[in-house]
Amino acid sequence: MKTLFRSALLVAVLAGAACADPILLTFTGPGSGVAGTSVTLLATATNTTGAELPLDALGLTLISPFVDYDDSAFFTQWPLQLDASGPGSEYGPAAIFSVLIPLGTPAGLYSGNVVNLLGGGNLLTSQTFDIEVAAAAVPEPATGMLLATAMLMIAAVRTGRSR
């Protein structure tokens, strides 16, 4: 009897682990930007079921240092539902949300951010995404020197004219 119970329990656990999310959310790549800017992430949503699925809400869990996001693209551009099959069963790639990269954020890849897509009061999918912070472009020293020299020349010409 114990063996039968354990076998049934194992089958139930494995069956639960094998269940796929009703929606497959695929990002086009990591969001990328420099500190002090906003990065927009693009995604494609695919209905993996034989039923029409509503797209109601979006929830984000961001890792530090990211705290501010804008999900208005999801509510203004995305469809209210994905059809069961055919052309309406997939949407994207399209902007889904934007994340602000705070000033002073060091360059690097920040993994472990999570987006939850909800519909009809149910969690349709939970997907991780990355944000890549690029190093800010720094002008070459020669460019700065050229600019300083030009300003000194203009000042010298004006000083000579005033005399």
PERARA-V513907 format. One record per run of one state. SS is the DSSP state (2 for helix, 1 for strand, 0 for the rest). FROM is the first residue (numbers start at 1). LEN is the number of residues. If there is no record, write none. Layout:
BEGIN
[[SS & FROM & LEN] [SS & FROM & LEN]]
END
This chain:
BEGIN
[[0 & 1 & 1] [2 & 2 & 17] [0 & 19 & 4] [1 & 23 & 5] [0 & 28 & 3] [1 & 31 & 4] [0 & 35 & 3] [1 & 38 & 10] [0 & 48 & 5] [1 & 53 & 2] [0 & 55 & 2] [1 & 57 & 5] [0 & 62 & 7] [1 & 69 & 2] [0 & 71 & 1] [2 & 72 & 6] [0 & 78 & 3] [1 & 81 & 2] [0 & 83 & 4] [2 & 87 & 3] [1 & 90 & 11] [0 & 101 & 7] [1 & 108 & 12] [0 & 120 & 2] [1 & 122 & 13] [0 & 135 & 6] [2 & 141 & 22] [0 & 163 & 1]]
END
